[in-house]
Amino acid sequence: MFRAQIHQMADGPTLKMEGCLVAEWAKEAKSLLTDGPVPKGLIVDITDVCHIDAVGEQVLAWLASIGASFMAGGVYAASVCERLQLPFYATPHRSRKLL
């Protein structure tokens, strides 16, 4: 199972992902951002992602290449960010509030 949603926060957009970022689900997550202009200052929250395959890793690398930074509150998510050399925060931004 996988879920991805874009939330407009007071200080910018956040793409929240939950579940397994694999195969077609990873491609669907990418399509959320390729159907229109890519939001500036995007933060991708992968704290609640439990598994990432090679396709998911490619999507994360693509997100980093377009300027996204990552929120990785869990051990698994942080280790993926370190291994893929993605810019990330180990804890959620306390100032990020939903609009």
C-alpha positions in Angstrom: 0.0 0.0 0.0 1.2 3.5 -0.7 -0.2 7.0 -0.3 1.2 10.4 -1.5 -0.4 13.8 -0.9 0.8 17.3 -1.5 0.0 19.6 1.4 0.3 23.4 1.2 2.0 24.5 4.4 2.5 28.0 5.7 6.2 28.0 4.6 5.8 26.0 1.3 4.6 22.7 -0.2 5.2 19.3 1.3 4.8 15.9 -0.5 3.9 13.4 2.3 4.6 9.8 1.3 3.5 6.7 3.3 3.9 3.0 2.7 6.0 1.3 0.1 7.6 3.5 -2.6 7.9 0.8 -5.2 7.4 0.2 -8.9 4.2 1.8 -10.3 3.4 3.5 -7.0 6.8 5.4 -7.2 5.9 6.4 -10.8 2.5 7.6 -9.6 4.2 9.7 -6.9 6.4 11.3 -9.5 3.4 12.0 -11.7 1.9 14.2 -8.9 4.7 16.7 -9.7 5.1 16.3 -13.4 1.5 17.1 -14.3 2.1 20.8 -13.7 4.8 23.2 -12.6 7.1 21.8 -9.9 6.5 23.7 -6.6 9.4 25.8 -5.4 10.8 24.9 -2.0 9.3 21.4 -2.0 9.9 19.2 1.0 9.4 15.5 0.6 8.4 13.8 3.8 9.5 10.1 3.7 9.3 9.5 7.5 6.5 7.0 7.1 7.9 5.1 4.0 8.6 1.5 5.0 10.3 0.2 1.8 11.9 1.7 -1.3 12.9 -0.3 -4.4 15.2 0.8 -7.3 12.4 2.7 -9.0 11.6 4.5 -5.8 15.2 5.4 -5.4 15.2 6.9 -8.9 12.2 9.0 -8.1 13.8 10.3 -4.9 17.0 11.1 -6.8 14.9 12.9 -9.4 13.2 14.9 -6.7 16.5 15.9 -5.3 17.7 16.9 -8.8 14.8 19.4 -9.1 15.6 21.0 -5.8 13.5 19.1 -3.2 14.8 18.5 0.3 13.7 15.6 2.4 12.2 15.1 5.9 13.3 11.7 7.3 12.2 11.2 10.9 12.8 7.5 11.1 15.9 5.4 11.0 15.0 3.7 7.7 14.2 7.0 5.9 17.3 8.7 7.2 19.5 5.8 6.1 18.0 5.9 2.6 18.7 9.7 2.4 22.3 9.2 3.6 22.9 6.3 1.2 21.5 8.2 -1.8 23.1 11.5 -0.6 19.8 13.3 -0.5 19.5 16.6 1.5 17.4 15.9 4.5 16.2 16.9 7.9 16.3 14.2 10.6 13.3 15.7 12.4 10.1 17.4 11.2 10.0 21.2 10.9 8.1 22.4 14.0 7.1 25.6 12.2 5.4 23.9 9.3 1.7 24.4 9.7 -1.1 23.5 7.3 -2.8 26.4 5.5 
